[in-house]
Amino acid sequence: MRHTRTKLEGCVIIEPSVFEDERGYFYESFNHQQFEKSIGEKVNFVQDNQSFSKKGVVRALHYQIGDHAQAKLVRVLQGAVLDVAVDIRKGSETFGEYVAVELSAKNKKQLFIPRGFAHGFVALSETAEFFYKCDNYYNKEAEGGIIYNDPTINIDWVLDKEELLLSPKDIELPRLKNARL
């Protein structure tokens, strides 16, 4: 596995070693020992989540606060997405900055997003199946979010604005400056 640190401390792109032949391919998508060695910290994943989205669906920008904050390891099982992590750690030198990575079934890349980040993605392919591991359980009372088009963050979602599809809940999210952190 190859690990690439991003400009945001703690966010790491993981590229597995893929073994292909005429039958198809094989790769180890998660190895706890190798994972912790590459990111330099202990993480105990306790919950797996999966979503299915049509092209243009934006699921963003979400996070959990306080004792319910979550680190995530995300990947795409089918299709492609632009995956985005935003640093919302108060006092961080990169507060409000983001990293965006295309994750796809083809490139098999994964992104590790530590606690203290908002997370979201947009489906780039006709359909996309998204999978992620969390190191803490979901808690509705600890839910937080930031509007996907916050001008201070200024995320390039790649698709035209007219192509983007958001839930009513995500359209009502506050800007970063008004978010509950």
C-alpha positions as CSV (number, residue, x, y, z in Angstrom):
1,M,0.0,0.0,0.0
2,R,1.1,3.5,-0.8
3,H,0.2,6.4,1.6
4,T,0.2,10.0,0.6
5,R,-0.2,12.8,3.2
6,T,-2.3,15.7,2.1
7,K,-1.9,19.4,2.9
8,L,-4.3,18.9,5.8
9,E,-2.6,17.3,8.8
10,G,-4.0,13.8,9.4
11,C,-5.7,13.4,6.0
12,V,-4.0,10.6,4.2
13,I,-4.7,9.1,0.7
14,I,-4.3,5.3,0.6
15,E,-3.6,3.4,-2.6
16,P,-3.6,-0.4,-2.3
17,S,-1.4,-2.8,-4.1
18,V,-3.7,-4.4,-6.7
19,F,-2.9,-7.9,-8.1
20,E,-4.6,-8.4,-11.5
21,D,-4.7,-11.3,-13.9
22,E,-7.0,-12.7,-16.5
23,R,-9.5,-13.7,-13.8
24,G,-9.8,-10.2,-12.3
25,Y,-8.1,-8.6,-9.4
26,F,-7.4,-8.9,-5.7
27,Y,-6.4,-6.4,-3.1
28,E,-6.3,-5.9,0.6
29,S,-8.7,-3.0,1.3
30,F,-7.9,-2.8,5.0
31,N,-5.2,-4.1,7.3
32,H,-5.4,-2.6,10.8
33,Q,-1.7,-3.0,11.5
34,Q,-0.6,-1.4,8.2
35,F,-3.2,1.3,8.5
36,E,-2.1,2.5,11.9
37,K,1.5,2.3,10.9
38,S,0.8,4.6,7.9
39,I,-1.3,7.2,9.6
40,G,0.8,7.2,12.8
41,E,-2.1,6.8,15.3
42,K,-4.4,4.2,16.8
43,V,-7.8,4.0,15.3
44,N,-10.5,1.5,16.2
45,F,-13.3,1.4,13.6
46,V,-16.7,0.5,15.1
47,Q,-19.2,1.3,12.4
48,D,-19.4,0.7,8.6
49,N,-21.8,2.8,6.4
50,Q,-22.7,2.6,2.8
51,S,-24.6,4.8,0.4
52,F,-25.8,4.8,-3.2
53,S,-26.1,8.0,-5.1
54,K,-27.1,9.2,-8.6
55,K,-24.8,11.5,-10.6
56,G,-24.7,15.0,-9.1
57,V,-25.9,14.0,-5.6
58,V,-24.0,16.0,-3.1
59,R,-23.8,14.6,0.5
60,A,-22.1,17.4,2.3
61,L,-20.6,18.8,4.5
62,H,-21.2,16.6,7.7
63,Y,-19.5,16.0,10.9
64,Q,-20.0,15.0,14.6
65,I,-18.9,17.2,17.5
66,G,-17.5,16.6,20.9
67,D,-17.2,13.1,22.3
68,H,-19.1,11.8,19.3
69,A,-16.6,13.1,16.7
70,Q,-15.7,10.5,14.0
71,A,-12.6,9.6,12.0
72,K,-13.5,8.0,8.7
73,L,-11.9,5.8,6.1
74,V,-13.8,6.2,2.8
75,R,-13.8,4.5,-0.5
76,V,-15.9,3.9,-3.6
77,L,-17.2,0.4,-4.5
78,Q,-18.8,1.3,-7.8
79,G,-18.6,4.5,-9.8
80,A,-16.7,7.7,-8.9
81,V,-17.0,10.6,-6.5
82,L,-15.1,13.7,-5.7
83,D,-14.5,13.3,-1.9
84,V,-13.9,16.4,0.2
85,A,-12.6,16.9,3.7
86,V,-12.6,20.4,5.4
87,D,-10.5,21.2,8.4
88,I,-12.8,22.5,11.2
89,R,-10.3,22.1,14.0
90,K,-10.4,25.4,16.0
91,G,-6.9,26.9,16.1
92,S,-5.6,24.7,13.2
93,E,-3.3,26.5,10.7
94,T,-5.4,25.1,7.9
95,F,-8.8,25.8,9.5
96,G,-11.4,26.2,6.7
97,E,-9.2,24.7,4.1
98,Y,-10.1,21.6,2.2
99,V,-8.7,18.7,0.3
100,A,-10.5,17.0,-2.6
101,V,-9.7,13.6,-4.0
102,E,-11.4,11.6,-6.8
103,L,-12.2,8.2,-5.4
104,S,-13.4,5.5,-7.8
105,A,-13.9,1.8,-8.2
106,K,-11.3,2.0,-10.9
107,N,-8.5,3.8,-8.9
108,K,-9.4,2.1,-5.6
109,K,-8.0,5.0,-3.6
110,Q,-9.2,5.6,-0.1
111,L,-9.1,8.7,2.1
112,F,-8.6,8.7,5.8
113,I,-10.2,11.7,7.4
114,P,-9.4,12.2,11.1
115,R,-11.7,13.7,13.8
116,G,-12.1,17.4,13.5
117,F,-13.0,17.5,9.8
118,A,-16.3,18.1,7.9
119,H,-16.8,15.6,5.1
120,G,-18.8,15.3,1.9
121,F,-18.8,14.1,-1.7
122,V,-20.4,14.5,-5.0
123,A,-21.2,11.5,-7.3
124,L,-19.4,12.0,-10.6
125,S,-20.5,8.9,-12.4
126,E,-24.1,7.9,-13.4
127,T,-24.3,6.0,-10.0
128,A,-21.9,5.6,-7.2
129,E,-21.7,3.3,-4.2
130,F,-19.8,4.8,-1.3
131,F,-18.4,2.9,1.7
132,Y,-16.9,4.2,4.9
133,K,-15.6,3.0,8.3
134,C,-16.1,5.2,11.3
135,D,-14.2,5.1,14.6
136,N,-17.3,6.3,16.7
137,Y,-21.0,5.6,16.6
138,Y,-23.4,8.1,15.0
139,N,-25.2,10.4,17.5
140,K,-28.0,12.6,16.2
141,E,-27.5,15.2,18.9
142,A,-23.9,15.6,17.9
143,E,-24.6,16.2,14.2
144,G,-23.1,19.2,12.6
145,G,-22.9,20.5,9.0
146,I,-21.8,23.3,6.8
147,I,-23.4,24.4,3.5
148,Y,-21.7,22.8,0.5
149,N,-21.2,26.1,-1.3
150,D,-19.8,28.2,1.6
151,P,-17.9,31.0,-0.1
152,T,-15.2,31.1,2.5
153,I,-14.3,27.5,1.8
154,N,-15.0,27.8,-1.9
155,I,-15.0,24.1,-2.9
156,D,-14.9,23.3,-6.6
157,W,-17.4,20.5,-6.9
158,V,-16.3,19.9,-10.5
159,L,-19.9,19.5,-11.9
160,D,-22.0,22.5,-13.0
161,K,-24.2,24.0,-10.3
162,E,-27.3,22.9,-12.3
163,E,-26.3,19.3,-12.0
164,L,-26.0,19.2,-8.2
165,L,-28.7,17.5,-6.2
166,L,-29.0,18.1,-2.4
167,S,-31.3,17.0,0.3
168,P,-33.6,19.6,1.8
169,K,-31.6,19.2,5.1
170,D,-28.2,19.8,3.4
171,I,-29.5,23.0,1.6
172,E,-30.4,24.5,5.0
173,L,-26.9,23.9,6.6
174,P,-25.2,27.0,7.9
175,R,-22.0,28.6,6.7
176,L,-18.7,27.8,8.4
177,K,-18.7,31.0,10.4
178,N,-22.2,30.1,11.9
179,A,-21.6,26.3,12.3
180,R,-21.7,24.6,15.6
181,L,-18.2,23.4,16.1
